[in-house]
């Protein structure tokens, strides 16, 4: 006479504990595969990172950053503008700054806030010369820091094709600075 099946018979001789072990093993394998894939995707994103993409990511997060320029000057603020050859920052003291991308030595997000990858495609609109030419119409006070470590403070009077002119507030002298030598500009 045929009786009811044992639990072992119904699973082909496999106990509940053995089934649970198989399920746990499959879950561990899936978790390992998921971590590997995430790591691979992170590496792919990092391989496509650009300075401009990083600055856009930081700006969208409104994340405080410290940018060191070629003049060894550190500018701290939130990225608010990104042009073809510069980034604009709003500093905590209310000052605005423009840093030439070619002069950037390091970009450091505020500690503990994470560091975005910067693998974004960026579309630029303005250039440093264009932005400064617009500002020059109002003769604003500026402090220009050059790649050679000089600081020129005064009123921004004119911006040409590859040159800007600042009139010193102390001497009244017109000082010309090649745009290619500009590391950063502070606008109080």
C-alpha positions as CSV (number, residue, x, y, z in Angstrom):
1,X,0.0,0.0,0.0
2,X,1.2,3.5,-0.8
3,X,1.1,6.0,2.0
4,X,1.7,9.7,2.3
5,X,5.0,11.1,1.1
6,X,7.7,12.1,3.6
7,X,9.0,15.6,3.5
8,X,12.3,14.2,2.3
9,X,10.6,12.2,-0.5
10,X,8.7,15.3,-1.7
11,X,12.0,17.2,-2.2
12,X,14.0,14.4,-3.6
13,X,15.7,13.7,-0.3
14,X,16.6,17.3,0.4
15,X,15.8,18.6,3.9
16,X,14.5,22.1,4.7
17,X,17.9,23.0,6.1
18,X,19.6,22.1,2.9
19,X,17.1,24.1,0.9
20,X,17.7,27.1,3.1
21,X,21.5,26.7,2.7
22,X,21.1,26.7,-1.1
23,X,18.9,29.8,-1.0
24,X,21.4,31.6,1.3
25,X,24.3,30.7,-1.0
26,X,22.4,32.0,-4.0
27,X,21.6,35.3,-2.2
28,X,25.3,35.7,-1.3
29,X,26.3,35.1,-4.9
30,X,23.8,37.6,-6.1
31,X,25.0,40.2,-3.6
32,X,28.6,39.7,-4.7
33,X,27.6,40.0,-8.3
34,X,25.7,43.2,-7.5
35,X,28.7,44.7,-5.7
36,X,31.0,43.8,-8.6
37,X,28.7,45.4,-11.1
38,X,28.4,48.6,-9.0
39,X,32.2,48.8,-8.7
40,X,32.6,48.3,-12.4
41,X,30.0,51.1,-13.1
42,X,31.8,53.4,-10.7
43,X,35.1,52.8,-12.4
44,X,33.5,53.4,-15.8
45,X,32.0,56.7,-14.6
46,X,35.4,57.8,-13.1
47,X,37.1,57.0,-16.4
48,X,34.8,59.5,-18.1
49,X,35.2,62.2,-15.5
50,X,36.1,65.8,-16.4
51,X,37.0,68.9,-14.4
52,X,34.0,70.7,-15.9
53,X,31.7,67.7,-15.1
54,X,32.9,67.7,-11.5
55,X,32.3,71.4,-11.1
56,X,28.8,71.0,-12.5
57,X,28.0,68.2,-10.0
58,X,29.4,70.2,-7.1
59,X,27.4,73.3,-8.2
60,X,24.2,71.4,-8.5
61,X,24.7,70.1,-5.0
62,X,25.4,73.6,-3.8
63,X,28.4,72.0,-2.1
64,X,31.1,74.2,-0.5
65,X,34.4,73.6,-2.2
66,X,38.0,74.8,-1.9
67,X,39.6,75.6,-5.3
68,X,43.3,76.2,-5.3
69,X,44.5,78.3,-8.2
70,X,47.9,78.5,-9.9
71,X,48.7,81.4,-7.7
72,X,48.6,79.0,-4.7
73,X,45.6,81.0,-3.5
74,X,42.6,79.1,-2.2
75,X,39.1,80.2,-3.0
76,X,36.3,78.7,-0.9
77,X,32.7,78.9,-2.1
78,X,29.9,77.3,-4.0
79,X,30.2,76.9,-7.8
80,X,27.5,79.1,-9.4
81,X,28.8,79.5,-12.9
82,X,30.7,77.4,-15.4
83,X,32.0,78.8,-18.6
84,X,34.2,77.6,-21.3
85,X,37.4,78.5,-19.5
86,X,36.4,79.5,-15.9
87,X,34.2,78.7,-13.0
88,X,32.4,81.3,-10.8
89,X,32.1,80.8,-7.1
90,X,30.0,82.6,-4.4
91,X,32.1,82.8,-1.3
92,X,30.7,82.6,2.3
93,X,31.7,86.3,2.9
94,X,29.5,87.4,0.0
95,X,32.5,87.9,-2.4
96,X,32.3,86.5,-5.9
97,X,35.3,84.9,-7.6
98,X,36.1,83.7,-11.0
99,X,38.8,81.0,-11.4
100,X,40.4,80.2,-14.7
101,X,40.0,76.4,-15.3
102,X,43.5,76.2,-16.7
103,X,44.8,77.6,-13.4
104,X,43.0,75.2,-11.1
105,X,45.4,73.1,-9.1
106,X,43.0,71.2,-6.8
107,X,39.3,71.0,-6.1
108,X,38.4,69.8,-2.6
109,X,34.8,69.4,-1.5
110,X,34.0,70.2,2.1
111,X,35.1,67.2,4.3
112,X,32.4,64.6,4.9
113,X,30.2,65.7,2.0
114,X,31.3,63.1,-0.5
115,X,33.0,63.6,-3.8
116,X,31.0,63.4,-7.0
117,X,32.5,61.7,-10.0
118,X,32.1,64.4,-12.7
119,X,31.2,62.2,-15.6
120,X,28.7,64.6,-17.1
121,X,28.5,66.2,-20.5
122,X,28.7,69.9,-20.0
123,X,27.5,72.6,-22.4
124,X,29.3,76.0,-21.9
125,X,28.0,79.4,-22.7
126,X,30.3,82.1,-21.6
127,X,34.1,82.7,-21.6
128,X,36.1,84.5,-18.9
129,X,36.9,87.4,-21.4
130,X,33.2,87.7,-22.2
131,X,32.1,87.8,-18.6
132,X,34.8,90.3,-17.6
133,X,33.9,92.5,-20.6
134,X,30.4,92.8,-19.4
135,X,31.5,93.6,-15.8
136,X,34.0,96.2,-17.1
137,X,31.1,98.4,-18.2
138,X,30.4,99.1,-14.5
139,X,34.1,99.5,-13.5
140,X,33.8,97.2,-10.5
141,X,36.5,96.8,-7.8
142,X,38.5,93.6,-8.5
143,X,41.5,91.8,-7.2
144,X,43.2,90.0,-10.0
145,X,45.6,87.2,-9.0
146,X,48.0,86.0,-11.7
147,X,49.6,82.7,-12.4
148,X,52.9,84.3,-11.4
149,X,51.7,85.1,-7.9
150,X,51.1,88.8,-8.4
151,X,47.9,90.6,-7.1
152,X,46.5,93.6,-8.9
153,X,43.8,95.5,-7.1
154,X,41.7,98.3,-8.5
155,X,38.8,99.1,-10.8
156,X,38.3,96.8,-13.9
157,X,38.2,99.3,-16.7
158,X,38.6,97.4,-20.0
159,X,38.8,93.9,-21.4
160,X,40.3,93.3,-24.8
161,X,40.9,90.3,-26.9
162,X,43.6,88.9,-24.7
163,X,44.2,91.6,-22.1
164,X,42.4,93.3,-19.2
165,X,43.1,96.7,-17.7
166,X,42.8,97.5,-14.0
167,X,43.3,101.0,-12.7
168,X,45.0,100.9,-9.3
169,X,43.0,102.6,-6.5
170,X,46.2,103.6,-4.7
171,X,48.3,105.0,-7.6
172,X,45.8,105.6,-10.4
173,X,48.1,103.7,-12.8
174,X,46.6,101.5,-15.5
175,X,47.9,98.0,-15.1
176,X,47.5,95.5,-18.0
177,X,47.2,91.8,-17.3
178,X,47.2,89.2,-20.1
179,X,44.1,87.1,-19.8
180,X,46.2,84.0,-20.2
181,X,48.0,84.9,-17.0
182,X,44.9,85.4,-14.9
183,X,44.5,82.6,-12.2
184,X,41.5,84.1,-10.4
185,X,39.6,87.3,-9.9
186,X,37.9,88.3,-6.6
187,X,34.9,90.7,-6.9
188,X,34.0,92.1,-3.5
